[in-house]
């Protein structure tokens, strides 16, 4: 009985060791059911965002003043807004904006944070003090007010700059200048958190005995980084990136809620909430206002759980 | 400890100077002209130039900033551009009290409900109670204010007409119910999540195993050994939340029309009321820094293992 159990565990361990890394990772990730649900929701967002032009039944900017603020019907499954634009189409096109902004803002924040955090952690001393004081400084700002100020300040400059570049004038017209502005503002607010995390990981790992041991047996720096530092520092960073994606979607919506950030007619979930906000007591409010809001919330929810699942799957020795 | 504290306190004025500088620069180079906002779009250019001169807005950047700092040091934060003639200090003080009351109620509710919830979830780990709490917690954290607020308003103020839609009447008025629900959803979730994680971590510690091994009764182990240690990190969150007094209520106060700091921040942003924006930013930065310092001092008292160089 006992022997059979031990045997089973040993067989499972041997199998796990022989499985390719990603398959083992997927097996661990799958154990968290909520994480799988989160992955499905996030996947749906990317799919909708990428294939928006083929999925949307109407154009996102086509107005129909004979059919404003309509309740859901067969013609408009999610009703129409105050200009008679089809809500479902705007929701689908909003996914495209989210699919551009969230990864881009997270990526820029990640690159800046990795660079600054690694510099501070490796070099220590003055560089460390300078970078960390800068991070402190940005942390002390009221985040939202800072993002609003940055967005409002750089908006006309980014637009003028894009207009000056030949061939990019269309970008401004298509609303991509605002997208760029939001990405810059969000990464300006987001990088200090990532830098602190990376620095903390590096400081922690530098002291670890297995790193010391690896140095002692003469492992090359490249091997130490690849085999010891990266796998151990990876988990918290990947988790932070996943949660950061949800955070970016939420932050974009918040900026747009204040009318900074993405503005109509460019479709974004945040600006849909902003547009429909004054209709909160309209009978169609549950579809006009709640649906885009709940879409934002469910994505934040999804990325949170994906983060949890990644945390469990990536932590070595769990 | 004392040296550490003094060093942290000495950093504060430098930080404030830099925060002020950045905000000042964003204000000056930002879009929108406060004078134009003040006088309306059809004001004649001469009047704009005259008002600008009167307010000293035509001087070089660093002269303006140095002048601001010099006056601020003597307690003069200037006058609001939107509410003409109102000193910024008095404007902020009157709004601050409202925000403090609102936040105190929401925080108290967050602590009173969040901590027991997290405790129960941890002690009943992997039961349906735990799963329910975790899902509720993540939902609470994910739901943005501008999503919960209209939903609650639609039900309570519009559909069933139980409550007025907004406004402020002190903490004993029914007007506070909706904003407190909205604000405390997040804080209950944050406290519950953190408490659960801490309790689980402490339960795995050697001294808890020792306590069990000594044959202590369950109540003793939980209250004496687990909870006392698990609650220490909660102070960090409490500190961070106090620091985000203004930011946390931006959306809520705007939606419910509460005359607090958050709404003042939004108003001043839209009317380019830079004296107010800068003063608010400085207030947030200093309260955030001081709250963090207090948290560290609190740790030092509560946890004898922690020592700062």
Contacts between the chains, C-beta under 8 A, distances in Angstrom:
chain1	res1	chain2	res2	distance
A	34	B	135	7.5
A	34	B	138	7.9
A	133	B	11	7.7
A	136	B	15	6.9
A	136	B	289	7.9
A	137	B	15	6.2
A	137	B	18	5.6
A	137	B	19	6.5
A	137	B	22	7.8
A	139	B	288	7.2
A	140	B	15	6.0
A	140	B	19	6.0
A	140	B	284	7.3
A	140	B	285	3.9
A	140	B	288	5.1
A	140	B	289	5.8
A	141	B	19	6.5
A	141	B	22	7.8
A	141	B	281	6.5
A	141	B	284	7.2
A	141	B	285	6.5
A	142	B	244	7.4
A	142	B	246	5.3
A	142	B	247	4.3
A	142	B	265	7.1
A	142	B	280	7.4
A	142	B	281	6.4
A	142	B	284	4.3
A	142	B	285	8.0
A	143	B	244	7.9
A	143	B	247	5.7
A	144	B	247	5.3
A	144	B	250	5.4
A	145	B	246	7.7
A	145	B	247	6.9
A	145	B	250	7.5
A	145	B	265	5.6
A	145	B	269	6.7
A	145	B	277	7.3
A	145	B	280	7.3
A	145	B	281	6.6
A	145	B	284	7.7
A	146	B	281	7.9
A	148	B	269	5.7
A	149	B	23	7.1
A	149	B	26	4.5
A	149	B	27	7.8
A	149	B	30	6.6
A	149	B	269	7.3
A	149	B	277	7.6
A	150	B	26	7.0
A	152	B	30	5.6
A	152	B	31	5.7
A	152	B	32	7.4
A	152	B	269	7.8
A	153	B	26	5.1
A	153	B	29	6.1
A	153	B	30	4.1
A	153	B	31	6.7
A	155	B	31	6.6
A	156	B	31	5.4
A	246	B	142	7.2
A	250	B	142	8.0
A	250	B	144	5.7
A	253	B	144	6.4
A	253	B	146	7.5
A	254	B	144	6.8
A	254	B	146	7.3
A	254	B	251	7.0
A	257	B	146	5.0
A	257	B	251	6.9
A	258	B	266	6.9
A	258	B	269	7.9
A	273	B	146	5.9
A	273	B	147	7.6
A	277	B	146	7.6
A	277	B	150	7.2
A	280	B	150	4.5
A	280	B	153	6.1
A	280	B	154	6.3
A	280	B	158	7.6
A	281	B	153	7.8
A	281	B	154	6.8
A	281	B	157	8.0
A	281	B	158	4.5
A	285	B	150	6.8
A	285	B	154	5.8
A	286	B	154	7.1
A	289	B	150	5.3
A	290	B	147	7.1
A	290	B	150	7.0
A	290	B	151	5.9
A	293	B	144	6.9
A	293	B	146	6.6
A	293	B	147	3.3
A	293	B	150	7.3
A	293	B	151	7.8
A	294	B	147	6.5
A	296	B	144	6.2
A	296	B	147	6.7
A	297	B	139	7.7
A	297	B	142	4.9
A	297	B	143	4.8
A	297	B	144	6.3
A	297	B	147	5.4
A	298	B	142	7.5
A	300	B	141	7.6
A	300	B	142	3.9
A	300	B	144	7.4
A	301	B	138	5.8
A	301	B	139	6.4
A	301	B	142	4.0
A	304	B	138	5.2
A	304	B	141	6.8
A	304	B	142	6.2
A	305	B	138	6.6
